[in-house]
Amino acid sequence: MNLRHKIDKRLFHVISQAAQELGVEVYAVGGMVRDIVLNRNNKDLDFVTVGDGPQLAKLCAEKLQVKKVAYYKNYGTAAFHYRGNDVEFVGARKESYRTESRNPIVTPGNLQDDQLRRDFTINAMAISLQADSFGEVLDPFNGLQDLDQKRIQTPTNPDITFSDDPLRMLRAVRFASQLQFEITSDCLEAIARNAHRLKIISQERISTEVNKIILSSKPSVGFKLLFDTQLLHQFFPEMVALQGVSKREGITHKDNFYHTLEVLDNVAENSNDLWLRWAAILHDIAKPPTKRFEKGIGWTFHGHEDMGARMVPKIFERMRLPLDTTMKFVQKMVQLHLRPIALTKSEISDSALRRLLFDAGDDIDQLMILCKADITSKNELKVKKYLKNYEHVMVKLEALEEKDRIRNFQPPISGEMIMKTFQIGPCAQVGMIKNAIKDAILDGVIANNEEEAMAFMFKRAHEVGLNLPN
């Protein structure tokens, strides 16, 4: 196969010319080749030279008028940015590994050595940039055939591939999830045998791959593979604990692991937000520790939303996920995910809607996406009923927001105003009055304006023993 027509661009011709001037061979390699064949966009452009990678990078940068080149002496690589692409050069090499580390011992090699060290056949192809063979695909491990068959397998013994660099096991799952490919049975068995090796990989690298799986179009594909190969058990025991069904007195509950995957896929159909997808993963995370069987009622999970919200920071910290506003967002979604569902089951009061608007704030739309996704019943009539009720809730929420301006509202009377009016310092009565005003507005007792809030303040102050100064 020749892909000249797909790489007939200035960057590739400049690299070819620079290599010719230096008297070295150069090839486009790795995921870039895979994505060129699949017509997928890829901004990470990797080139291997049978020579000095940094020297070739320097000459290419000069020809392309790129001013800044990053050199990584320890790895023998160099890279620069060009028109939105990350362009990297490395000398062809061999690799060998030690049991306790995924960092290889590197020695110079030829193109075949470099292709052999690649993780999967679909990533082990190369495109020649030599003048006499420009665009020719070099495919020693039948990667093109595996692309055509939508298959993921290693170019050599999978046990060696995965034991040498256990991160490749997560990459296999990630590619299966992103590309909707199948991992061959011998590779799946090797992953299961080597899952314990994941312990030598840093949590940051694990989470990076997991996030890419979560962002795939149907992330359940990846998570089922993670579970079946025991990879998930190595870093996410809380999610593993969701799996399984208990039965007592003839009453069972749904498998919360597979329910969670359904919710995750449902969210993925409507949002590309990584953190909303994390909220889908964690929304029922506390069901195992809150599971109880109550006679006459059946299985219950009382308070799982509260406990789940408390678990979120611990999980994020252990998995080296950000502990900033993104974590707070996920925590809020887990905490509130039952509230809209409860509103669809009964007559909706304006007070309940106001409180939901107040608590969700600007995240109300995201919350509703999550809650709709949480409807996974096999009963189509039940699903249609709930979805119809959700639309009713949304209409009422919009009307209330327009009327009362509740979302993210601050009571018209601040603590400072209360202290100034009654000429007092900070004390319990100030907080009591301020909260009473907030609750009165949310419950519809008074309107959300200063005049009614001020009158309510004087009334409540009298009740708690505060009077105007003489």
C-alpha positions in Angstrom: 0.0 0.0 0.0 1.2 3.5 -0.8 -0.3 6.5 1.1 1.5 9.2 -0.8 -1.7 11.0 -1.6 -2.5 11.3 2.2 0.9 12.7 3.2 1.4 15.0 0.3 1.9 17.9 2.6 4.8 20.4 3.2 5.7 19.0 6.6 6.3 15.5 5.3 8.2 16.7 2.2 10.5 18.9 4.4 11.2 16.0 6.7 12.0 13.8 3.7 14.4 16.5 2.3 16.1 17.1 5.6 16.8 13.4 6.1 18.2 13.2 2.5 20.6 16.0 3.3 21.7 14.3 6.4 22.0 10.9 4.6 19.6 9.1 7.0 16.4 7.2 6.6 13.2 8.6 8.2 9.7 7.1 8.6 6.3 8.2 9.9 5.4 5.7 12.6 2.9 4.6 15.3 -0.6 5.9 15.9 -0.2 8.5 13.2 0.0 5.8 10.5 -3.0 3.9 12.0 -5.1 7.1 12.0 -4.0 8.1 8.4 -5.3 4.7 7.2 -8.5 5.1 9.3 -9.0 8.7 8.2 -8.9 9.8 11.8 -7.5 13.1 13.0 -4.2 12.9 14.9 -2.2 15.8 16.2 0.7 13.7 17.6 3.1 13.1 14.7 5.9 10.7 15.4 8.9 10.1 13.1 11.7 7.6 13.5 15.1 8.0 11.9 17.8 5.4 11.5 20.2 8.1 12.8 20.2 11.0 15.2 16.6 12.1 16.0 17.5 15.5 17.6 19.8 16.4 14.7 17.0 15.7 12.2 14.5 17.7 14.3 16.9 20.7 14.4 17.3 20.8 10.7 13.5 20.3 10.0 12.7 23.1 12.5 15.1 25.5 10.6 13.5 24.6 7.3 10.0 25.1 8.7 11.1 28.3 10.5 10.1 26.9 13.9 12.1 28.7 16.6 11.6 26.5 19.6 12.7 22.8 19.7 12.6 20.8 22.9 15.4 18.3 23.4 15.2 15.2 25.7 18.7 13.9 26.0 17.8 11.0 28.3 15.4 9.6 25.7 17.3 10.7 22.6 14.2 12.6 21.3 13.3 16.1 20.2 10.0 17.7 19.5 8.4 20.9 18.4 5.0 22.4 17.6 4.0 23.0 14.0 0.6 24.3 12.9 -1.3 22.8 15.8 0.6 19.5 15.6 3.1 18.0 18.1 6.0 16.7 16.0 8.5 14.4 17.6 11.7 12.7 16.3 13.5 9.8 17.7 16.3 7.5 16.6 15.3 3.9 15.9 16.0 1.7 18.9 15.8 -1.6 20.7 14.3 -1.9 24.2 14.7 -4.3 27.1 12.9 -4.2 30.4 13.5 -5.0 34.1 10.8 -6.6 36.1 10.3 -3.8 38.6 10.0 -0.9 36.0 8.2 -0.1 32.8 11.1 2.2 31.8 13.1 0.4 29.1 16.8 0.1 28.7 17.3 1.6 25.2 20.0 0.8 22.6 20.3 2.0 19.0 18.6 -0.3 16.4 17.1 -0.4 13.0 13.5 0.2 11.8 12.5 -3.4 12.3 13.8 -3.3 15.9 11.7 -0.1 16.4 8.6 -1.7 15.0 9.0 -4.8 17.1 9.0 -2.8 20.3 5.6 -1.2 19.5 2.5 -2.2 21.6 0.1 -3.5 18.9 0.2 -4.4 15.3 -2.0 -1.5 14.3 0.6 0.8 15.9 3.6 -1.0 14.4 3.3 0.2 10.8 5.6 2.8 9.2 5.4 5.0 6.2 8.6 5.6 4.3 9.6 9.2 3.6 12.6 8.3 1.4 12.4 9.9 -2.0 12.3 6.6 -3.9 9.6 5.0 -1.8 7.7 8.1 -0.4 4.4 7.0 1.0 5.1 3.2 1.0 3.7 1.4 4.0 6.0 -1.0 5.9 3.8 -3.5 7.7 5.8 -6.5 9.1 3.1 -7.6 11.5 0.0 -7.3 9.3 -1.4 -4.3 11.0 -3.4 -3.3 7.9 -5.2 -6.6 8.0 -5.9 -6.2 11.7 -7.3 -2.7 11.0 -9.5 -4.2 8.3 -10.6 -6.9 10.7 -11.0 -4.4 13.6 -8.7 -6.5 15.8 -6.2 -5.6 18.5 -3.2 -7.9 19.0 0.5 -7.5 19.9 3.3 -7.9 17.4 5.0 -10.5 19.7 4.2 -12.7 22.7 1.5 -10.8 24.5 2.7 -12.0 28.0 6.1 -10.4 27.3 4.5 -7.2 25.8 2.2 -6.7 28.8 4.6 -7.7 31.5 7.3 -5.4 30.1 5.1 -2.4 30.1 1.8 -3.0 31.9 0.3 0.3 30.8 -0.1 -1.4 27.4 -2.9 -3.5 28.9 -4.9 -0.3 29.6 -4.0 1.0 26.1 -5.4 -2.2 24.6 -8.7 -1.6 26.4 -8.7 2.1 25.5 -8.2 1.4 21.7 -10.9 -1.3 21.9 -13.3 1.3 23.4 -12.3 4.2 21.2 -12.2 2.3 17.9 -14.8 -0.3 18.7 -12.3 -3.0 17.9 -12.0 -6.5 19.5 -9.0 -7.6 21.5 -7.9 -11.1 20.4 -8.6 -13.9 22.9 -4.9 -14.6 23.5 -4.3 -11.0 24.3 -7.3 -10.9 26.7 -6.0 -14.0 28.5 -2.5 -12.5 28.7 -4.0 -9.3 30.2 -5.8 -11.3 32.8 -2.6 -13.1 33.7 -0.7 -9.9 34.0 -3.3 -7.6 35.5 -1.4 -7.6 38.8 1.6 -6.0 37.0 -0.4 -2.8 36.9 1.0 -2.1 40.4 4.3 -0.8 38.9 2.4 1.9 36.9 1.9 5.3 38.5 -1.7 6.3 39.3 -1.4 9.4 37.1 -0.8 7.3 34.0 -3.6 4.8 34.9 -6.0 7.7 35.3 -5.0 9.3 32.0 -5.9 6.1 30.2 -9.1 5.6 32.2 -10.2 9.2 31.3 -9.6 8.4 27.6 -11.8 5.3 28.0 -14.5 7.4 29.7 -14.4 9.9 26.8 -14.9 7.2 24.1 -18.3 7.1 22.4 -19.4 4.0 24.2 -17.3 3.8 27.4 -19.1 0.7 28.7 -17.1 -1.3 26.2 -13.9 -0.4 27.9 -15.2 -0.9 31.5 -16.6 -4.3 30.7 -13.1 -5.3 29.4 -11.5 -3.7 32.5 -13.7 -5.8 34.7 -13.5 -9.0 32.8 -9.7 -8.9 32.8 -9.4 -7.9 36.5 -7.7 -4.6 35.6 -10.4 -2.7 37.2 -9.8 -4.6 40.5 -6.3 -3.2 40.7 -7.2 0.4 41.0 -11.0 0.9 41.4 -12.3 -1.6 44.0 -15.3 0.6 44.8 -16.6 0.2 41.3 -16.0 -3.6 41.3 -18.1 -3.8 44.5 -21.1 -2.6 42.5 -21.2 -5.9 40.6 -23.5 -8.7 41.6 -27.1 -9.4 42.6 -28.3 -10.4 46.1 -31.5 -12.5 46.6 -33.6 -12.9 49.7 -37.1 -14.1 50.2 -37.4 -14.3 46.4 -36.5 -10.6 46.0 -33.5 -9.4 44.0 -32.1 -6.0 43.1 -30.5 -5.0 39.8 -26.8 -5.4 39.2 -25.5 -1.9 40.0 -22.3 -2.3 38.0 -24.1 -2.9 34.7 -26.7 -0.3 35.6 -23.9 2.2 36.1 -22.5 1.4 32.7 -25.9 1.9 31.2 -26.1 5.3 32.8 -22.6 6.2 31.7 -23.4 5.3 28.1 -26.7 7.3 28.3 -24.8 10.3 29.5 -22.1 9.8 26.8 -24.9 10.1 24.2 -25.8 13.6 25.4 -22.6 15.1 26.8 -18.9 15.1 26.1 -18.2 16.4 29.6 -15.6 14.2 31.3 -16.7 15.1 34.8 -20.4 14.6 34.2 -19.4 11.1 32.9 -17.4 10.6 36.2 -20.6 11.6 38.0 -22.4 8.8 36.2 -19.8 6.4 37.3 -20.0 7.5 40.9 -23.7 8.3 41.3 -24.4 4.9 42.9 -20.9 4.2 44.3 -22.1 3.9 47.9 -24.9 1.4 47.2 -22.8 -1.6 48.4 -22.1 -0.2 51.9 -25.7 1.1 52.3 -27.4 -2.1 51.0 -30.0 -3.4 53.5 -32.9 -5.9 53.3 -36.0 -4.7 55.0 -38.9 -7.1 55.5 -42.0 -6.0 53.7 -40.0 -3.5 51.6 -37.1 -5.4 50.0 -33.6 -4.1 49.2 -32.9 -0.5 50.2 -29.9 1.8 49.8 -30.9 4.6 52.1 -28.5 7.6 52.2 -26.3 6.3 49.4 -26.3 9.7 47.8 -24.9 11.3 51.0 -22.3 8.6 51.6 -21.4 8.6 47.9 -20.8 12.4 48.0 -18.5 11.8 50.9 -16.6 9.1 49.0 -15.9 11.3 46.0 -13.0 13.3 47.4 -11.3 10.2 48.7 -11.6 8.4 45.3 -10.4 11.5 43.4 -7.4 11.9 45.7 -6.4 8.2 45.4 -6.8 8.3 41.6 -4.8 11.5 41.3 -7.8 13.3 39.8 -8.2 17.1 40.3 -9.4 18.1 43.8 -10.6 21.5 42.6 -14.0 22.7 41.3 -14.3 19.6 39.0 -14.3 17.3 42.1 -16.9 19.6 43.8 -19.0 19.4 40.6 -18.9 15.6 40.7 -19.7 15.6 44.4 -22.7 17.8 43.9 -24.0 15.6 41.1 -23.8 12.5 43.3 -25.4 14.3 46.2 -28.3 15.6 44.2 -28.9 12.8 41.7 -32.0 11.5 43.4 -33.8 14.8 43.9 -35.2 15.3 40.3 -36.2 11.6 40.3 -38.2 12.1 43.5 -40.0 15.1 41.9 -41.2 13.0 39.0 -43.0 10.6 41.3 -45.3 12.9 43.0 -47.1 16.2 42.7 -44.4 18.9 42.4 -44.4 21.8 44.9 -42.9 25.1 44.0 -40.9 24.9 47.2 -39.2 21.7 46.2 -38.4 23.0 42.8 -37.0 26.3 44.2 -34.7 24.3 46.6 -33.5 22.1 43.7 -32.7 25.2 41.7 -30.9 26.8 44.6 -28.9 23.7 45.4 -28.0 22.9 41.8 -27.3 26.4 40.6 -25.8 26.7 37.2 -25.3 22.9 37.1 -29.1 22.2 36.9 -29.0 21.3 33.2 -26.1 18.8 33.8 -28.0 17.3 36.7 -31.0 16.7 34.5 -28.9 15.0 31.9 -27.6 12.7 34.6 -31.0 12.0 36.0 -32.6 11.2 32.7 -29.6 8.9 32.0 -30.4 7.1 35.3 -33.7 5.7 33.9 -32.6 2.3 32.7 -35.7 0.2 33.2 -36.5 -2.5 30.7 -40.1 -1.4 30.9 -40.5 1.0 28.0 -43.8 2.4 29.3 -42.2 3.2 32.6 -39.3 4.9 30.9 -41.7 7.0 28.7 -43.7 8.0 31.8 -40.6 9.1 33.7 -39.2 11.0 30.7 -42.5 12.8 30.3 -42.5 13.7 33.9 -39.0 15.0 33.6 -40.1 17.3 30.8 -42.9 18.6 33.1 -40.3 19.2 35.8 -38.0 21.1 33.4 -40.9 23.4 32.2 -41.8 24.2 35.8 -38.1 24.9 36.7 -37.8 27.3 33.7 -40.9 29.1 34.7 -39.9 29.4 38.4 -36.4 30.6 37.4 -37.9 33.3 35.2 -40.3 34.4 37.9 -38.2 34.1 41.1 -34.6 34.3 39.9 -33.6 31.5 42.3 -30.7 29.9 40.5 -27.5 30.9 42.4 -29.5 33.6 44.3 -28.2 35.3 47.4 -30.9 36.5 49.9 -31.5 40.3 49.5 -30.6 40.7 53.2 -27.0 39.9 54.1 -25.5 39.2 57.5 -23.8 42.5 57.4 -27.1 44.3 56.9 -28.6 42.5 59.8 -25.7 43.4 62.1 -25.8 47.0 61.0 -29.6 47.3 61.4 -29.5 45.9 65.0 -26.0 47.3 65.8 -24.7 43.9 66.9 -21.7 41.8 66.1 -21.5 38.3 64.7 -23.8 35.9 66.7 -26.1 32.9 66.4 -29.2 35.2 65.9 -27.7 36.7 62.7 -27.3 33.3 61.1 -30.8 32.2 62.2 -32.4 35.3 60.7 -30.4 35.0 57.4 -31.3 31.3 57.0 -34.9 32.0 57.9 -35.1 34.7 55.1 -33.5 32.2 52.6 -36.0 29.5 53.6 -38.9 31.8 53.4 -38.0 32.8 49.8 -37.4 29.2 48.8 -40.7 28.1 50.3 -42.6 30.9 48.6 -43.6 32.6 51.8 -42.0 35.9 50.6 -40.9 37.1 47.2 -37.2 37.4 46.3 -36.9 41.1 46.8 -35.5 43.5 49.5 -38.8 45.0 50.6 -40.5 41.7 51.6 -37.2 40.3 52.9 -36.7 43.4 55.2 -40.2 43.1 56.7 -39.6 39.4 57.3 -36.3 40.2 58.9 -37.9 42.5 61.5 -40.5 39.8 62.3 -38.0 37.0 62.7 -35.7 39.3 64.7 -38.4 39.9 67.2 -39.0 36.2 67.5 -35.4 35.5 68.4 -35.2 38.4 70.9 -33.5 41.1 68.8 -34.9 44.6 68.8 -33.9 47.9 67.1 -31.6 50.0 69.2 -33.0 53.1 70.9 
